[in-house]
Amino acid sequence: MKHTIRKFTAAAMSCTLCWSVITASGGTGSFTAAALAARYDLREEAPELLTPVKRQIGGTCWAHAAIACAESNLIKKGLTESGVDLSEAHLIWFTHGQDSPTDPNDPCSGGGVNKGTEGYDGGARIRNTIATLAAWNGVVQESDAPALSEQRPIDESLRYQSIAHLQNADIFDPNEIQDIKYRLTKKGPLYLEYYSMSEEELSEKSGYYNSNYVRKIGLDNGGGHAVQLVGWDDGYKKENFNAPPPYDGAWICKNSWGNYTRSENGYFYLSYYEPSIAHVCSLDFEPVTNYGSVHHYNNSDIHALSSGRLTVQKAGTEFANVFEAEQDEKITAIGFFNAVFDTAERFTASCEYEAEVYLLNEDFQNPRDGRLVTKTDGLLEYSGFHTLRLPQNCSVKKGQKYSVVVKLPVDDISTTFFDSHCYKKGVSFYTYYSQYNEEPWKDCYE
C-alpha cells in the first residue's frame, strides 16, 4: 500500500429510496443582542435535551462531547427519546482503534489509524471526529457496543451500524459570541474545545479562565479538551474566576469528569474570554432512511496541506473523487469538508463553492473526462462538513464510473485538507487554478 496525500473532502451520496431536502448551512438571519436573553441554560430551559454527565477514560473527552451533542440533537429533532445513551466506545474504536476497514473490498481499506485497544486512551480533534461520523461509522446505542470501561475491540460488523447519520457540522468562529448564542438556541448543545490545565484551575465558583494559557504551553492554537456547550450567563462575574478575565460573562459547559470538586454536578462556567477556546461546532444528524448509501474514501486520519505551498497567482484548489456504481442508483447529494483558518488555526470564515458530477468515459484521463450531468454552487457560511442536495438526481447504472468535482477558493489564511492515504490510482485527484488557467490534474496516489 502506497501512502500519500489524497483529498479527504469529496464524498458522493446516493439514494435509491426517498430524498429529503438538505441545503447548505443557513445564516443566522437578522438578530441582535437584544433578542438574546442575558442568561440561557438548557438545564433550566430544556433539561430533556441533556443526558447524564459521564466520566471519561484517558483522553476521550472528544468522544464524550461529540456523543453528548449527538444525543441532544437527536432528542431535539424527535428522532429518539429523552435519556438516550449512545456509545462513545464505538466512535473511539472506529476513529483510533480500527480506523481502516478490515474488508479488503472496502474502498477505505488500508492505512489509517489502527492503534487497537491503545486507541481508547487517545485524543482527537473535531475534524477527525467529523470524518468518522460523516463516513456513517455510527452512531449506535450504548447497548450495541462493548462498554467503554472494558476497552475491548469492537466487531467489524458494527462499523456501519447507525441509528442516525451525520449530515452537517458547522464550525463557528469562537470570537463571535452572539452568533454562537443564537446557534445554541436553534441547534441545541454545541461541541466546544479549549485547553484545560486540570480541574484544579477551576475557581470555587466553578469558573475556568486561564489568562496565562499561551505563555504556559507555548502554543496559540487552542483545544486540548472538549466539552458540551449548554448555555451562557452574561452576568457571571469576572471575580468568580481565579484570575479575573477582562469582563463578565461565561459559557455554561457540561464536562465528562463526573461530579467532580468545584463543579455544579459536572457542569462549569468557561469565560467568554478564555484565550484557548478553539472550536465551537454543531453536529446535525438525520434519520438513516434519508439516503440509501454513501460512497466515500473518508478516514479519520487527515491533515492539512499548507496554503504556503500556493503562490499568490493561484486562486484556489479543485479536488475530485471517482466512484464506481455498485448497483443501478440515483445520486442525489454530495458532501464535502471546507475549512478556513485564522493564524491561530481556528476555523473561521465562509467560502464559496462550485460542485459538478460527471459520468466518465471508460478510458477517462481526469475527473472531468466525461459528460457533465449536474452542477451546483453557493456560499457556505461556516467551515465544517456539509451535505448538499443536487439540483437534479443523476441516474447511474451498475459499473458506471462517475466523479464528484469540488472547487474551493484559497487565500492567505486558507488550509486544504487531505487524508492520509490513497489506496489505488485513478480514484482521487487535485489541482490548482488561477484566474488565468488551471494546472493539470494530479493523481493523489502518485
C-alpha positions, 0 to 999 in steps of 0.5 A: 500500500502506497501512502500519500496525500489524497483529498479527504473532502469529496464524498458522493451520496446516493439514494435509491429510496426517498430524498429529503431536502438538505441545503447548505448551512443557513445564516443566522438571519437578522438578530441582535443582542437584544433578542438574546436573553442575558442568561440561557441554560438548557438545564433550566430551559430544556433539561430533556435535551441533556443526558447524564454527565459521564466520566471519561477514560484517558483522553476521550473527552472528544468522544464524550462531547461529540456523543453528548451533542449527538444525543441532544440533537437527536432528542431535539429533532424527535428522532429518539427519546429523552435519556438516550445513551449512545456509545462513545466506545464505538466512535473511539474504536472506529476513529483510533482503534480500527480506523481502516476497514478490515474488508479488503473490498472496502474502498477505505481499506488500508492505512489509517489509524489502527492503534487497537485497544491503545486507541481508547486512551487517545485524543482527537480533534473535531475534524477527525471526529467529523470524518468518522461520523460523516463516513456513517461509522455510527452512531449506535446505542450504548447497548450495541457496543462493548462498554467503554470501561472494558476497552475491548475491540469492537466487531467489524460488523458494527462499523456501519451500524447507525441509528442516525447519520451525520449530515452537517457540522458547522464550525463557528468562529469562537470570537463571535459570541452572539452568533454562537448564542443564537446557534445554541438556541436553534441547534441545541448543545454545541461541541466546544474545545479549549485547553484545560490545565486540570480541574484544579484551575477551576475557581470555587465558583466553578469558573475556568479562565486561564489568562496565562494559557499561551505563555504556559504551553507555548502554543496559540492554537487552542483545544486540548479538551472538549466539552458540551456547550449548554448555555451562557450567563452574561452576568457571571462575574469576572471575580468568580474566576481565579484570575479575573478575565477582562469582563463578565460573562461565561459559557455554561459547559457540561464536562465528562469528569463526573461530579467532580470538586468545584463543579455544579454536578459536572457542569462549569462556567468557561469565560467568554474570554478564555484565550484557548477556546478553539472550536465551537461546532454543531453536529446535525444528524438525520434519520438513516432512511434519508439516503440509501448509501454513501460512497466515500474514501473518508478516514479519520486520519487527515491533515492539512496541506499548507496554503504556503505551498500556493503562490499568490497567482493561484486562486484556489484548489479543485479536488475530485473523487471517482466512484464506481456504481455498485448497483443501478442508483440515483445520486442525489447529494454530495458532501464535502469538508471546507475549512478556513483558518485564522493564524491561530488555526481556528476555523473561521470564515465562509467560502464559496463553492462550485460542485459538478458530477460527471459520468466518465468515459471508460478510458477517462484521463481526469475527473472531468473526462466525461459528460457533465450531468449536474452542477451546483454552487453557493456560499457556505457560511461556516467551515465544517462538513456539509451535505448538499442536495443536487439540483437534479438526481443523476441516474447511474447504472451498475459499473458506471464510473462517475466523479464528484468535482469540488472547487474551493477558493484559497487565500492567505489564511486558507488550509486544504485538507487531505487524508492520509492515504490513497489506496489505488490510482485513478480514484482521487485527484487535485489541482490548482487554478488561477484566474488565468488557467488551471494546472493539470490534474494530479493523481493523489496516489502518485 
